[in-house]
């Protein structure tokens, strides 16, 4: 069976796996983004606190994804829970690091001006600092998403959702007629999803970043 015949015959399954992978990565990135920005807001004013936050989240990336998922299985079982936990932890570093860098890069005179016109601390954060720090934060989100798209394939080891199941089935049946087709279909699907996500982030940047800042 040719690769194109394989795609035609397994179209529904591949689309289901692709949707599940995209959904898992998107949901984990939402969680990682909210946690990462929250951690950055709590620590960016302190050199010690910011460095600790970056170092701690960087530590998660030193743990091989297969090992982390394997360690989570006895604690939370198979399927979605270890996938969500692992992907969220891996997605934290780019968001935390870029959010801290972005917040620290805001011109202090703009914050002083906001304070001078009577803005509360919360208003300064959400109306001045976070909007100005948004471009590097968005870059961190883009990097994290691309990284998670690949790592999510490993979640198939724990019966997680996504195109990794197609890849693992192909690897497990190497030598069979469709083994290479399965690996190729899963891999190409992940690449396409990564490109679609990145294109969406580019569009989001154009919609949310003022032209003067973007240029």
C-alpha positions as YAML, in Angstrom:
chain: A
units: angstrom
residues:
- id: 1
  name: UNK
  ca: [0.00, 0.00, 0.00]
- id: 2
  name: UNK
  ca: [1.35, 3.42, -0.95]
- id: 3
  name: UNK
  ca: [1.53, 6.28, 1.54]
- id: 4
  name: UNK
  ca: [-1.33, 8.11, -0.19]
- id: 5
  name: UNK
  ca: [-3.50, 5.01, -0.15]
- id: 6
  name: UNK
  ca: [-2.77, 4.63, 3.56]
- id: 7
  name: UNK
  ca: [-3.83, 8.24, 4.21]
- id: 8
  name: UNK
  ca: [-7.04, 7.76, 2.26]
- id: 9
  name: UNK
  ca: [-7.89, 4.55, 4.09]
- id: 10
  name: UNK
  ca: [-7.16, 5.92, 7.57]
- id: 11
  name: UNK
  ca: [-8.28, 9.50, 7.12]
- id: 12
  name: UNK
  ca: [-10.86, 9.50, 9.91]
- id: 13
  name: UNK
  ca: [-8.49, 8.02, 12.49]
- id: 14
  name: UNK
  ca: [-5.70, 10.43, 11.54]
- id: 15
  name: UNK
  ca: [-8.02, 13.44, 11.78]
- id: 16
  name: UNK
  ca: [-9.24, 12.27, 15.19]
- id: 17
  name: UNK
  ca: [-5.67, 11.83, 16.45]
- id: 18
  name: UNK
  ca: [-4.68, 15.22, 15.02]
- id: 19
  name: UNK
  ca: [-7.63, 16.93, 16.73]
- id: 20
  name: UNK
  ca: [-6.82, 15.26, 20.04]
- id: 21
  name: UNK
  ca: [-3.17, 16.30, 19.81]
- id: 22
  name: UNK
  ca: [-4.02, 19.89, 18.90]
- id: 23
  name: UNK
  ca: [-6.58, 20.06, 21.72]
- id: 24
  name: UNK
  ca: [-4.14, 18.65, 24.29]
- id: 25
  name: UNK
  ca: [-1.36, 21.05, 23.30]
- id: 26
  name: UNK
  ca: [-3.71, 24.05, 23.21]
- id: 27
  name: UNK
  ca: [-5.21, 23.32, 26.63]
- id: 28
  name: UNK
  ca: [-1.82, 22.68, 28.21]
- id: 29
  name: UNK
  ca: [-0.46, 25.89, 26.71]
- id: 30
  name: UNK
  ca: [-3.37, 27.86, 28.18]
- id: 31
  name: UNK
  ca: [-2.56, 26.42, 31.62]
- id: 32
  name: UNK
  ca: [1.19, 26.93, 31.18]
- id: 33
  name: UNK
  ca: [0.68, 30.51, 29.98]
- id: 34
  name: UNK
  ca: [-1.53, 31.46, 32.93]
- id: 35
  name: UNK
  ca: [0.83, 29.81, 35.41]
- id: 36
  name: UNK
  ca: [3.93, 31.20, 33.72]
- id: 37
  name: UNK
  ca: [2.70, 34.79, 33.62]
- id: 38
  name: UNK
  ca: [1.52, 34.47, 37.22]
- id: 39
  name: UNK
  ca: [4.95, 33.23, 38.31]
- id: 40
  name: UNK
  ca: [6.62, 36.04, 36.37]
- id: 41
  name: UNK
  ca: [4.39, 38.69, 37.97]
- id: 42
  name: UNK
  ca: [5.30, 37.38, 41.42]
- id: 43
  name: UNK
  ca: [9.05, 37.24, 40.83]
- id: 44
  name: UNK
  ca: [10.20, 39.69, 38.14]
- id: 45
  name: UNK
  ca: [10.90, 42.57, 40.54]
- id: 46
  name: UNK
  ca: [13.35, 40.44, 42.51]
- id: 47
  name: UNK
  ca: [16.61, 39.33, 40.86]
- id: 48
  name: UNK
  ca: [16.78, 36.36, 43.22]
- id: 49
  name: UNK
  ca: [13.12, 35.43, 42.76]
- id: 50
  name: UNK
  ca: [13.24, 35.73, 38.96]
- id: 51
  name: UNK
  ca: [16.38, 33.62, 38.71]
- id: 52
  name: UNK
  ca: [14.86, 30.99, 41.00]
- id: 53
  name: UNK
  ca: [11.69, 30.85, 38.88]
- id: 54
  name: UNK
  ca: [13.68, 30.44, 35.66]
- id: 55
  name: UNK
  ca: [16.02, 27.85, 37.17]
- id: 56
  name: UNK
  ca: [13.15, 25.83, 38.65]
- id: 57
  name: UNK
  ca: [11.16, 25.71, 35.43]
- id: 58
  name: UNK
  ca: [14.33, 24.96, 33.47]
- id: 59
  name: UNK
  ca: [14.89, 21.93, 35.69]
- id: 60
  name: UNK
  ca: [11.76, 20.30, 34.29]
- id: 61
  name: UNK
  ca: [13.31, 20.33, 30.82]
- id: 62
  name: UNK
  ca: [16.32, 18.36, 32.04]
- id: 63
  name: UNK
  ca: [14.05, 15.39, 32.76]
- id: 64
  name: UNK
  ca: [13.57, 13.23, 29.63]
- id: 65
  name: UNK
  ca: [9.92, 13.33, 28.58]
- id: 66
  name: UNK
  ca: [9.61, 9.55, 28.51]
- id: 67
  name: UNK
  ca: [11.03, 9.33, 32.04]
- id: 68
  name: UNK
  ca: [8.73, 12.05, 33.38]
- id: 69
  name: UNK
  ca: [5.63, 10.44, 31.90]
- id: 70
  name: UNK
  ca: [6.78, 7.08, 33.26]
- id: 71
  name: UNK
  ca: [7.16, 8.57, 36.74]
- id: 72
  name: UNK
  ca: [3.70, 10.12, 36.56]
- id: 73
  name: UNK
  ca: [1.89, 6.91, 35.57]
- id: 74
  name: UNK
  ca: [2.00, 5.35, 39.09]
- id: 75
  name: UNK
  ca: [0.75, 8.64, 40.56]
- id: 76
  name: UNK
  ca: [-2.07, 9.65, 38.19]
- id: 77
  name: UNK
  ca: [-2.57, 6.63, 35.95]
- id: 78
  name: UNK
  ca: [-2.61, 6.35, 32.16]
- id: 79
  name: UNK
  ca: [-4.18, 8.56, 29.52]
- id: 80
  name: UNK
  ca: [-4.86, 12.27, 29.76]
- id: 81
  name: UNK
  ca: [-3.65, 13.14, 33.32]
- id: 82
  name: UNK
  ca: [0.08, 12.37, 32.82]
- id: 83
  name: UNK
  ca: [-0.05, 14.02, 29.40]
- id: 84
  name: UNK
  ca: [-1.50, 17.26, 30.76]
- id: 85
  name: UNK
  ca: [0.88, 17.42, 33.72]
- id: 86
  name: UNK
  ca: [3.98, 16.70, 31.65]
- id: 87
  name: UNK
  ca: [3.13, 19.10, 28.83]
- id: 88
  name: UNK
  ca: [2.24, 21.89, 31.26]
- id: 89
  name: UNK
  ca: [5.53, 21.51, 33.14]
- id: 90
  name: UNK
  ca: [7.54, 21.49, 29.91]
- id: 91
  name: UNK
  ca: [5.71, 24.55, 28.63]
- id: 92
  name: UNK
  ca: [6.49, 26.73, 31.64]
- id: 93
  name: UNK
  ca: [10.11, 27.72, 30.99]
- id: 94
  name: UNK
  ca: [9.74, 29.71, 27.73]
- id: 95
  name: UNK
  ca: [6.71, 31.55, 29.10]
- id: 96
  name: UNK
  ca: [8.23, 32.33, 32.51]
- id: 97
  name: UNK
  ca: [11.59, 33.39, 31.08]
- id: 98
  name: UNK
  ca: [10.13, 35.61, 28.37]
- id: 99
  name: UNK
  ca: [7.54, 37.13, 30.68]
- id: 100
  name: UNK
  ca: [10.21, 38.06, 33.22]
- id: 101
  name: UNK
  ca: [12.45, 39.50, 30.50]
- id: 102
  name: UNK
  ca: [9.52, 41.42, 29.00]
- id: 103
  name: UNK
  ca: [8.32, 42.84, 32.31]
- id: 104
  name: UNK
  ca: [11.83, 43.86, 33.33]
- id: 105
  name: UNK
  ca: [12.28, 45.55, 29.96]
- id: 106
  name: UNK
  ca: [9.36, 47.96, 30.42]
- id: 107
  name: UNK
  ca: [10.59, 51.55, 30.59]
- id: 108
  name: UNK
  ca: [10.40, 52.61, 34.29]
- id: 109
  name: UNK
  ca: [9.43, 56.14, 33.26]
- id: 110
  name: UNK
  ca: [6.19, 54.78, 31.76]
- id: 111
  name: UNK
  ca: [5.37, 53.01, 35.00]
- id: 112
  name: UNK
  ca: [6.15, 56.18, 36.96]
- id: 113
  name: UNK
  ca: [3.89, 58.17, 34.64]
- id: 114
  name: UNK
  ca: [1.06, 55.67, 35.18]
- id: 115
  name: UNK
  ca: [1.58, 55.94, 38.93]
- id: 116
  name: UNK
  ca: [1.64, 59.72, 38.66]
- id: 117
  name: UNK
  ca: [-1.81, 59.87, 37.10]
- id: 118
  name: UNK
  ca: [-3.23, 57.79, 39.93]
- id: 119
  name: UNK
  ca: [-3.26, 54.26, 38.51]
- id: 120
  name: UNK
  ca: [-3.38, 51.49, 41.08]
- id: 121
  name: UNK
  ca: [-0.70, 48.80, 41.08]
- id: 122
  name: UNK
  ca: [-3.07, 46.34, 39.41]
- id: 123
  name: UNK
  ca: [-3.97, 48.88, 36.73]
- id: 124
  name: UNK
  ca: [-0.29, 49.56, 36.08]
- id: 125
  name: UNK
  ca: [0.31, 45.86, 35.55]
- id: 126
  name: UNK
  ca: [-2.62, 45.20, 33.24]
- id: 127
  name: UNK
  ca: [-2.77, 48.50, 31.37]
- id: 128
  name: UNK
  ca: [0.93, 49.36, 31.04]
- id: 129
  name: UNK
  ca: [3.43, 46.63, 31.92]
- id: 130
  name: UNK
  ca: [1.76, 43.50, 30.56]
- id: 131
  name: UNK
  ca: [0.76, 45.09, 27.21]
- id: 132
  name: UNK
  ca: [4.33, 46.32, 26.70]
- id: 133
  name: UNK
  ca: [5.73, 42.92, 27.73]
- id: 134
  name: UNK
  ca: [3.27, 41.03, 25.48]
- id: 135
  name: UNK
  ca: [5.57, 40.69, 22.40]
- id: 136
  name: UNK
  ca: [8.28, 38.67, 24.23]
- id: 137
  name: UNK
  ca: [5.60, 36.75, 26.12]
- id: 138
  name: UNK
  ca: [3.96, 35.76, 22.84]
- id: 139
  name: UNK
  ca: [7.35, 34.68, 21.51]
- id: 140
  name: UNK
  ca: [7.75, 32.43, 24.55]
- id: 141
  name: UNK
  ca: [4.31, 30.95, 23.96]
- id: 142
  name: UNK
  ca: [5.21, 30.23, 20.32]
- id: 143
  name: UNK
  ca: [8.44, 28.50, 21.32]
- id: 144
  name: UNK
  ca: [6.71, 26.46, 24.01]
- id: 145
  name: UNK
  ca: [3.94, 25.37, 21.65]
- id: 146
  name: UNK
  ca: [6.38, 24.12, 19.03]
- id: 147
  name: UNK
  ca: [8.24, 22.21, 21.72]
- id: 148
  name: UNK
  ca: [5.09, 20.68, 23.20]
- id: 149
  name: UNK
  ca: [3.83, 19.59, 19.80]
- id: 150
  name: UNK
  ca: [6.77, 17.21, 19.53]
- id: 151
  name: UNK
  ca: [6.78, 16.14, 23.18]
- id: 152
  name: UNK
  ca: [3.05, 15.36, 23.01]
- id: 153
  name: UNK
  ca: [3.84, 12.47, 20.69]
- id: 154
  name: UNK
  ca: [5.66, 10.75, 23.57]
- id: 155
  name: UNK
  ca: [2.42, 10.80, 25.56]
- id: 156
  name: UNK
  ca: [1.28, 7.82, 23.51]
- id: 157
  name: UNK
  ca: [3.59, 5.78, 25.76]
- id: 158
  name: UNK
  ca: [1.07, 6.42, 28.55]
- id: 159
  name: UNK
  ca: [-1.96, 5.88, 26.31]
- id: 160
  name: UNK
  ca: [-2.23, 9.62, 25.87]
- id: 161
  name: UNK
  ca: [-4.12, 11.24, 22.99]
- id: 162
  name: UNK
  ca: [-2.66, 12.35, 19.69]
- id: 163
  name: UNK
  ca: [-0.65, 11.39, 16.64]
- id: 164
  name: UNK
  ca: [2.02, 9.77, 18.76]
- id: 165
  name: UNK
  ca: [-0.19, 6.68, 18.83]
- id: 166
  name: UNK
  ca: [0.22, 6.40, 15.07]
- id: 167
  name: UNK
  ca: [4.00, 6.68, 15.39]
- id: 168
  name: UNK
  ca: [4.21, 4.15, 18.22]
- id: 169
  name: UNK
  ca: [2.03, 1.69, 16.32]
- id: 170
  name: UNK
  ca: [4.35, 1.98, 13.34]
- id: 171
  name: UNK
  ca: [7.47, 1.49, 15.45]
- id: 172
  name: UNK
  ca: [5.92, -1.50, 17.23]
- id: 173
  name: UNK
  ca: [5.15, -3.16, 13.88]
- id: 174
  name: UNK
  ca: [8.37, -2.40, 11.99]
- id: 175
  name: UNK
  ca: [8.68, -4.80, 9.11]
- id: 176
  name: UNK
  ca: [4.97, -4.88, 8.42]
- id: 177
  name: UNK
  ca: [3.46, -3.40, 5.27]
- id: 178
  name: UNK
  ca: [2.22, -0.16, 6.81]
- id: 179
  name: UNK
  ca: [4.79, 0.47, 9.54]
- id: 180
  name: UNK
  ca: [6.64, 3.23, 7.67]
- id: 181
  name: UNK
  ca: [3.35, 4.73, 6.49]
- id: 182
  name: UNK
  ca: [2.16, 4.96, 10.09]
- id: 183
  name: UNK
  ca: [5.34, 6.66, 11.30]
- id: 184
  name: UNK
  ca: [5.32, 9.06, 8.34]
- id: 185
  name: UNK
  ca: [1.64, 9.92, 8.76]
- id: 186
  name: UNK
  ca: [2.08, 10.69, 12.45]
- id: 187
  name: UNK
  ca: [5.26, 12.69, 11.94]
- id: 188
  name: UNK
  ca: [3.97, 14.75, 9.02]
- id: 189
  name: UNK
  ca: [0.73, 15.39, 10.89]
- id: 190
  name: UNK
  ca: [2.66, 16.79, 13.86]
- id: 191
  name: UNK
  ca: [4.72, 19.05, 11.59]
- id: 192
  name: UNK
  ca: [1.56, 20.37, 9.90]
- id: 193
  name: UNK
  ca: [-0.08, 21.06, 13.27]
- id: 194
  name: UNK
  ca: [3.02, 22.90, 14.46]
- id: 195
  name: UNK
  ca: [3.00, 25.10, 11.37]
- id: 196
  name: UNK
  ca: [-0.72, 25.84, 11.75]
- id: 197
  name: UNK
  ca: [-0.28, 26.82, 15.38]
- id: 198
  name: UNK
  ca: [2.64, 29.07, 14.50]
- id: 199
  name: UNK
  ca: [0.65, 30.75, 11.75]
- id: 200
  name: UNK
  ca: [-2.15, 31.37, 14.26]
- id: 201
  name: UNK
  ca: [0.33, 33.00, 16.64]
- id: 202
  name: UNK
  ca: [1.66, 35.23, 13.88]
- id: 203
  name: UNK
  ca: [-1.91, 36.37, 13.20]
- id: 204
  name: UNK
  ca: [-2.54, 36.86, 16.92]
- id: 205
  name: UNK
  ca: [0.59, 39.01, 17.12]
- id: 206
  name: UNK
  ca: [-0.58, 41.19, 14.26]
- id: 207
  name: UNK
  ca: [-3.96, 41.64, 15.95]
- id: 208
  name: UNK
  ca: [-2.71, 42.32, 19.48]
- id: 209
  name: UNK
  ca: [0.67, 44.05, 19.08]
- id: 210
  name: UNK
  ca: [0.56, 47.71, 17.96]
- id: 211
  name: UNK
  ca: [2.42, 48.34, 14.73]
- id: 212
  name: UNK
  ca: [4.95, 50.65, 16.39]
- id: 213
  name: UNK
  ca: [5.95, 47.96, 18.89]
- id: 214
  name: UNK
  ca: [5.82, 45.16, 16.33]
- id: 215
  name: UNK
  ca: [8.08, 46.99, 13.88]
...
